[in-house]
Structures are given as structure tokens and as C-alpha cells.
Amino acid sequence: MATLRDSGLVETTVGSGTVVSNDARRKHPVGPAASQWPRQARAFKQPLGRMHVLRAAIAIADAEGLDAVSMRRLAVDLGVGPMSLYRHVANKDDLVTQMVDEVFGESELPDPGPPGWRAKLELVAHQQWELCRRHLWLPRAVSFTRPALVPNMMAHTEWILRALDGLGLPMTTRLREALTLHGLVATVALSMAAEVESEQETGVTLDGWLLAQQKRANQTLDSGRFPLLSTIPTETVSDLNGLFEYGLARHLDGFATLVEDAARARS
């Protein structure tokens, strides 16, 4: 399609999708002369499949954020009429739900996984972290209060519940652990997404922003009011990967105490 556009044979218009350009109509009139068209120009219309729709929507969200995804924008990018998308998705909410399912499908959880509940939870948390790093819009698309029936995401929850099997924990506690673990990942990932969004909107990188704030920061920290904060390296605050690893380790330390208490109660 990009080749056809570059050649001036087709053009994309809002509401109509990809159509033959006026210039191409003049150069290649309909009729016997149409057989002289390049092969790709005569067969540029390919069947639209569900995976084409989802991959295009994910590509838009990855590059520009979830707000940039709309049925009209998707239709233009795919070179089709907007109504043709509704054969595959009911509306934008359904589209986003299927996007989440497709993204979680990128993660393959081993069966049975590494030995020990802690190693298993570390594994699934790191997999979700990597998904959120690749798809910064993902945390915004997942709701804790109105969870969508997303099979590939549900598989993560089921895997965590199974990882905690045999510890003597009630199912409510196991489910809350699965939700808390994802909440830890999502909270830090939202900060990462916000930083990328700020860079796109302002054109100022994090390093550039820190440099601009340096004078004010020095004045504040050198005032003597914050002697401990003044000893902390600047990069420590913005190290979101380090923050995630620290938060995960401390959370699992606390959960280990809960597991030990449950074991003592059983004995």
C-alpha cells in the first residue's frame, strides 16, 4: 500500500479509505488500457482480517498512545472504509479489549514454571513489566474494578493462583496477591508512560528537563533544610526499572511473612 501511495496510484481519504487517485485515473483510464496497470495496482485491495485490525491498532497505540486510537484513524491507516472494521470489532471498547488480549498473548508462561512460589511470582511480574515497557498504553487499558473477560490476561491470573497452591492461603488472599502484583507493575509503568508522553508533547527529554531544573534544585537542596535528600544522586529518582525491582523485592518479602504465618497456623 505504501508503494502504491508513493507511486501516486492511490490516496487515502477520511471516510472512504484508500481510493484510486485522480492522477492515476487520468493516466490509466478504465477499459482495455486498465490491463496495462502495474500488477500491485490492480490487486491492492486485500481481505481485511481481525489480526490486521488489531496489529494496526496496537501500532498506533505504541507510537502515539491509546487516545490516538479511533475507528476513523484505524480505517485511514488500513486504507479501508470505517464501516468495514465493525465486522471484526463492535466498538472502540471492544477493540481495546482485544488489543489487551493480543498483547498479553505475547507472553508465554512456562508450565509448571520454576520451583517455589517466589520464583514464580518474580517470573510473572517481570513478564508483565516487559509487556508494559513494550506497550506503554497497556496499564491504562486494564481495569481492576471493571475487569474485561480477556483470556490471555486471565491466564496470567490463573497461573498466579496455581503458583500459590498448597500454601494454605484462602482463594481470596491468592486473588488479591495476583491483583496486587499487577498493581505494582502498572503503577510504575504508568510513570514510565507519563514520561514518554511528556517528551512527545514538549520535545524535552528527561535529561533536558533535569538540566533546566538544576539551578532551582541546587538552591533548594543547598538551603540546609534537606540534608539527607541532598546526598541522593539525581538518577536514583528517575530510575523506574530500579524502583520496580525494589518494590517487587520488598513486596515479596512481606508476602513471605504472610506465607510463614499461614504455615505456622496450620501446624
Stockholm file with secondary structure:
# STOCKHOLM 1.0

chainA/1-267         MATLRDSGLVETTVGSGTVVSNDARRKHPVGPAASQWPRQARAFKQPLGRMHVLRAAIAIADAEGLDAVSMRRLAVDLGVGPMSLYRHVANKDDLVTQMVDEVFGESELPDPGPPGWRAKLELVAHQQWELCRRHLWLPRAVSFTRPALVPNMMAHTEWILRALDGLGLPMTTRLREALTLHGLVATVALSMAAEVESEQETGVTLDGWLLAQQKRANQTLDSGRFPLLSTIPTETVSDLNGLFEYGLARHLDGFATLVEDAARARS
#=GR chainA/1-267 SS CHHHHHTTSEEEETTTEEEECHHHHHHSCSSGGGGGSCHHHHTCCCCCCHHHHHHHHHHHHHHHCGGGCCHHHHHHHHTSCGGGGGGTCSSHHHHHHHHHHHHHTTCCCCSSCSSSHHHHHHHHHHHHHHHHHHCTTHHHHCCSSSCCCCHHHHHHHHHHHHHTTTSCCCHHHHHHHHHHHHHHHHHHHHHHHHHHHHHHHHCCCHHHHHHHTHHHHHHHHTTSSCTTGGGSCHHHHHCHHHHHHHHHHHHHHHHHHHHHHHHHHHC
#=GC SS_cons         CHHHHHTTSEEEETTTEEEECHHHHHHSCSSGGGGGSCHHHHTCCCCCCHHHHHHHHHHHHHHHCGGGCCHHHHHHHHTSCGGGGGGTCSSHHHHHHHHHHHHHTTCCCCSSCSSSHHHHHHHHHHHHHHHHHHCTTHHHHCCSSSCCCCHHHHHHHHHHHHHTTTSCCCHHHHHHHHHHHHHHHHHHHHHHHHHHHHHHHHCCCHHHHHHHTHHHHHHHHTTSSCTTGGGSCHHHHHCHHHHHHHHHHHHHHHHHHHHHHHHHHHC
//
